[in-house]
Amino acid sequence: MFQNTLTRIFLVASLGLLASCGGGGLSSTSGSAGAGAGDGGNNGGGGTQFALADLDGNWAGEILPFLESRGDRNLILQMLTGNLLDASEGGGGDWEPGTASLDITFTVDGFLDLTLASVESGVLHLEGAMNLARNTINGTFTRNEPERTAYEGTFEIRLSDGGAAFTTALISGEWLGQALNSSDRFRLSQLEVDIDGNLIRAALTKPSSSVIVHHYLPAGNEGVFRLDNENIGLLQEVVLVATDGSTLTFSYLLINDEGTLMSGPGEDSVLGSGHVELSRPE
């Protein structure tokens, strides 16, 4: 998987040590703010103190569940003056101001407590700390998906510098991973993309027998992997046509800034809906 369990346990322990040394406690720079309605408050006066404005921008990274069966997923968060502009995770959770609520506390010491909630996507709760450079937040998360058991893990998101940090080159190459449906039954997913975003090959394969369920060739799948937002690694409406005429449609795909993890929700015209989790072959 993207990181091993030992790394995740070490991160949790490190956060506990950081919290015990915080000094300033949990004096907040912001109370709760509804989605699209932050207050922009700031109790910090010194250069080392954090303010709600430090959350402004495009954040992208990963959520890494403790249970490996859940799979690593991408996470994006876009904020402006305490307002939620957009948030999505690679399993299909999508929170927008019109349909989601945002509850956020951010302290002068850089500790973040953020909850996103909506009827369709459920709840994502983040607790973490921002680094002094104000470009990385890491910590722990809890995910409550509708009608499923809650799970936990670690997360890290990094601030995009606004200079189109994500390029098609991050997508090109080989990918291997899982395509899961709502029951967590999966078929291995193989994918290869060229530097221009054209499909080279792809296949959905039964893990028990290695039988190919769907096979995808370059013809009819030209230029389908193109970034729609180069600040957060977002691809929208990616449609692959298989040799048997079936289609695999991803409403969105997310890729991290290292080009090592790609995930997003989709629907196969034969197999139904689910999501994909892809990483680079070892």
C-alpha positions as CSV (number, residue, x, y, z in Angstrom):
1,M,0.0,0.0,0.0
2,F,1.0,3.7,-0.1
3,Q,2.6,3.7,3.4
4,N,3.0,0.8,5.8
5,T,1.3,0.5,9.1
6,L,4.4,1.2,11.2
7,T,4.7,4.6,9.5
8,R,1.1,5.5,10.3
9,I,1.5,4.5,14.0
10,F,4.7,6.6,14.2
11,L,2.8,9.6,12.8
12,V,0.0,9.3,15.5
13,A,2.6,9.1,18.3
14,S,4.4,12.1,16.9
15,L,1.2,14.2,16.9
16,G,0.5,13.2,20.5
17,L,4.0,14.5,21.5
18,L,3.5,17.7,19.5
19,A,0.1,18.4,21.2
20,S,1.7,17.9,24.7
21,C,4.3,20.6,23.8
22,G,1.8,23.1,22.3
23,G,2.1,25.6,25.1
24,G,-0.8,27.7,23.9
25,G,-3.5,25.1,24.4
26,L,-6.5,25.2,22.2
27,S,-7.3,28.9,22.0
28,S,-9.1,29.2,18.7
29,T,-8.7,31.6,15.9
30,S,-12.1,30.7,14.7
31,G,-15.3,29.3,16.0
32,S,-17.5,27.0,14.1
33,A,-18.2,28.2,10.6
34,G,-21.0,26.9,8.3
35,A,-20.0,25.9,4.8
36,G,-19.4,29.1,2.8
37,A,-19.7,31.3,5.9
38,G,-16.4,31.5,7.9
39,D,-15.8,34.4,10.3
40,G,-12.1,35.0,9.5
41,G,-11.3,35.7,13.1
42,N,-7.7,36.0,14.3
43,N,-6.4,36.1,17.9
44,G,-2.8,35.8,16.9
45,G,-0.5,38.8,16.9
46,G,3.0,37.3,16.6
47,G,4.7,36.1,13.5
48,T,4.8,32.5,14.7
49,Q,1.1,32.4,15.6
50,F,-1.4,30.9,13.1
51,A,-4.5,32.5,11.8
52,L,-7.6,31.2,9.9
53,A,-6.2,32.8,6.7
54,D,-3.4,30.2,6.8
55,L,-5.9,27.6,5.6
56,D,-6.7,29.6,2.4
57,G,-5.8,27.9,-0.8
58,N,-5.8,24.5,-2.6
59,W,-4.7,21.5,-0.4
60,A,-4.1,18.1,-1.8
61,G,-2.8,14.9,-0.2
62,E,-3.8,11.5,1.0
63,I,-5.9,9.7,3.7
64,L,-4.3,6.5,4.8
65,P,-6.7,4.1,6.7
66,F,-5.3,1.9,9.5
67,L,-7.2,-1.0,7.9
68,E,-5.4,-1.8,4.6
69,S,-8.6,-3.3,3.3
70,R,-10.1,0.2,3.1
71,G,-7.3,1.4,0.7
72,D,-5.4,4.6,0.5
73,R,-7.3,7.5,-1.1
74,N,-6.6,11.0,-2.3
75,L,-8.0,14.1,-0.5
76,I,-8.4,17.7,-1.7
77,L,-9.6,20.7,0.3
78,Q,-10.2,24.2,-1.0
79,M,-10.7,27.0,1.4
80,L,-11.0,30.8,1.3
81,T,-11.3,33.0,4.4
82,G,-12.7,30.1,6.4
83,N,-15.2,29.2,3.7
84,L,-15.4,25.8,2.1
85,L,-15.0,26.0,-1.7
86,D,-14.8,22.3,-2.3
87,A,-13.6,19.0,-0.7
88,S,-13.4,15.5,-2.1
89,E,-11.8,12.2,-1.4
90,G,-11.0,9.3,-3.7
91,G,-13.7,7.0,-2.3
92,G,-16.5,9.2,-3.6
93,G,-17.0,11.6,-0.7
94,D,-17.7,15.0,-2.2
95,W,-18.6,18.0,0.0
96,E,-19.7,21.3,-1.6
97,P,-21.0,24.5,0.1
98,G,-24.5,24.1,-1.3
99,T,-25.0,20.6,0.1
100,A,-22.4,20.2,3.0
101,S,-21.7,21.7,6.4
102,L,-18.3,22.7,7.7
103,D,-17.4,22.9,11.3
104,I,-13.9,24.2,11.9
105,T,-11.6,25.2,14.7
106,F,-8.0,26.4,14.0
107,T,-5.8,27.5,16.9
108,V,-3.1,30.1,17.2
109,D,-0.7,27.1,17.7
110,G,-1.7,25.6,14.3
111,F,-4.0,22.8,15.5
112,L,-6.9,22.0,13.2
113,D,-10.2,20.3,14.1
114,L,-12.4,20.1,11.0
115,T,-15.6,18.3,10.2
116,L,-17.3,18.0,6.8
117,A,-20.8,16.5,6.6
118,S,-23.5,15.9,4.1
119,V,-26.4,13.5,3.6
120,E,-24.9,11.8,0.5
121,S,-21.2,11.7,1.5
122,G,-21.4,11.2,5.2
123,V,-18.8,12.7,7.6
124,L,-15.1,13.3,7.4
125,H,-13.4,14.5,10.6
126,L,-9.8,15.7,10.5
127,E,-7.6,16.5,13.5
128,G,-4.1,17.6,12.8
129,A,-1.3,20.3,13.0
130,M,0.1,22.7,10.4
131,N,3.8,23.0,10.1
132,L,5.6,26.3,10.6
133,A,6.1,26.8,6.9
134,R,2.3,26.7,6.6
135,N,2.3,24.4,3.7
136,T,1.6,21.0,5.2
137,I,-1.1,19.6,7.6
138,N,-1.0,16.1,9.0
139,G,-2.8,14.2,11.6
140,T,-5.6,11.6,12.1
141,F,-9.0,11.3,10.4
142,T,-12.3,9.5,11.0
143,R,-14.5,8.6,8.1
144,N,-18.2,7.8,8.4
145,E,-19.6,6.7,5.1
146,P,-23.4,6.3,4.8
147,E,-24.6,2.8,5.9
148,R,-21.1,1.6,6.5
149,T,-18.9,1.1,9.6
150,A,-16.7,4.1,10.5
151,Y,-12.9,3.8,10.2
152,E,-9.9,5.8,11.1
153,G,-6.4,6.5,9.9
154,T,-3.8,9.2,9.2
155,F,-3.8,12.0,6.7
156,E,-1.5,14.5,5.1
157,I,-2.4,17.4,2.8
158,R,0.0,19.9,1.2
159,L,-0.7,23.4,-0.1
160,S,-0.4,23.9,-3.8
161,D,1.8,26.9,-4.7
162,G,-0.7,28.0,-7.4
163,G,1.8,27.4,-10.2
164,A,0.0,24.5,-11.8
165,A,2.0,21.9,-9.8
166,F,0.0,19.0,-11.3
167,T,0.7,18.0,-14.9
168,T,-0.3,15.2,-17.2
169,A,3.2,13.8,-16.7
170,L,2.2,12.8,-13.2
171,I,-0.5,10.6,-14.8
172,S,1.6,9.0,-17.5
173,G,3.0,5.5,-17.0
174,E,1.7,2.3,-15.4
175,W,-0.8,1.9,-12.6
176,L,-2.1,-1.1,-10.6
177,G,-4.7,-1.4,-8.0
178,Q,-8.3,-2.2,-7.1
179,A,-11.7,-1.4,-8.4
180,L,-14.2,-1.9,-5.6
181,N,-18.0,-1.8,-5.4
182,S,-20.2,-1.1,-2.5
183,S,-19.7,-4.6,-1.1
184,D,-15.9,-4.3,-1.3
185,R,-15.7,-7.1,-3.8
186,F,-13.0,-6.1,-6.3
187,R,-11.2,-6.9,-9.5
188,L,-7.6,-5.9,-10.1
189,S,-7.3,-2.8,-12.3
190,Q,-4.4,-2.4,-14.7
191,L,-3.9,1.0,-16.5
192,E,-1.2,2.5,-18.6
193,V,-1.3,6.1,-19.9
194,D,1.1,8.0,-22.2
195,I,2.5,11.5,-21.7
196,D,-0.4,13.1,-23.6
197,G,-3.1,11.5,-21.5
198,N,-3.9,8.8,-24.1
199,L,-4.8,5.3,-23.0
200,I,-2.2,2.7,-23.9
201,R,-4.0,-0.2,-22.2
202,A,-6.3,-1.1,-19.3
203,A,-8.0,-4.1,-18.0
204,L,-10.4,-5.2,-15.2
205,T,-9.5,-8.7,-14.0
206,K,-11.0,-11.1,-11.5
207,P,-8.4,-11.5,-8.7
208,S,-9.4,-15.2,-8.1
209,S,-8.9,-16.4,-11.6
210,S,-7.0,-13.6,-13.5
211,V,-9.8,-13.7,-16.1
212,I,-10.1,-10.3,-17.8
213,V,-13.7,-9.0,-17.4
214,H,-13.2,-5.8,-19.5
215,H,-10.3,-4.9,-21.8
216,Y,-9.6,-1.4,-23.0
217,L,-7.5,-0.4,-26.1
218,P,-6.1,3.0,-27.3
219,A,-8.7,3.3,-30.2
220,G,-11.6,5.3,-28.9
221,N,-9.8,6.3,-25.7
222,E,-7.6,9.1,-26.9
223,G,-6.9,12.0,-24.6
224,V,-9.2,10.9,-21.8
225,F,-6.8,11.5,-19.0
226,R,-6.5,15.3,-18.9
227,L,-6.3,17.5,-15.8
228,D,-9.2,19.9,-15.3
229,N,-7.6,21.6,-12.3
230,E,-3.8,21.7,-12.2
231,N,-3.7,23.2,-8.7
232,I,-5.3,20.2,-7.0
233,G,-4.7,17.2,-9.4
234,L,-8.4,16.9,-10.5
235,L,-9.6,15.0,-13.5
236,Q,-13.4,15.1,-14.3
237,E,-15.6,12.9,-16.3
238,V,-13.1,10.3,-17.4
239,V,-14.8,7.8,-19.7
240,L,-13.2,4.5,-21.0
241,V,-14.8,2.4,-23.6
242,A,-14.1,-1.3,-23.5
243,T,-13.7,-3.7,-26.5
244,D,-17.0,-5.3,-25.6
245,G,-18.8,-1.9,-25.8
246,S,-19.2,-1.4,-22.1
247,T,-18.2,1.9,-20.5
248,L,-16.3,2.8,-17.3
249,T,-17.1,6.4,-16.2
250,F,-15.3,8.2,-13.4
251,S,-17.1,11.3,-12.2
252,Y,-13.7,12.4,-11.0
253,L,-10.2,11.1,-10.4
254,L,-7.7,12.7,-8.0
255,I,-3.9,12.3,-8.2
256,N,-1.3,13.3,-5.6
257,D,1.6,15.7,-6.3
258,E,4.1,12.8,-6.3
259,G,2.2,10.9,-9.0
260,T,2.1,7.8,-6.8
261,L,-1.6,7.5,-5.9
262,M,-4.8,8.0,-8.0
263,S,-8.4,7.3,-6.9
264,G,-11.9,8.3,-7.6
265,P,-15.6,7.1,-7.8
266,G,-16.9,5.6,-11.0
267,E,-19.6,3.4,-12.6
268,D,-19.2,0.4,-14.9
269,S,-22.1,0.0,-17.3
270,V,-22.1,-3.8,-16.5
271,L,-20.6,-4.1,-13.0
272,G,-22.2,-1.1,-11.3
273,S,-20.8,1.7,-9.2
274,G,-17.8,1.8,-6.9
275,H,-14.4,3.5,-6.8
276,V,-10.8,2.8,-7.9
277,E,-7.6,3.0,-5.9
278,L,-4.4,2.9,-8.0
279,S,-0.7,3.1,-7.2
280,R,2.5,2.6,-9.1
281,P,3.7,-1.0,-9.5
282,E,6.5,-2.0,-7.2
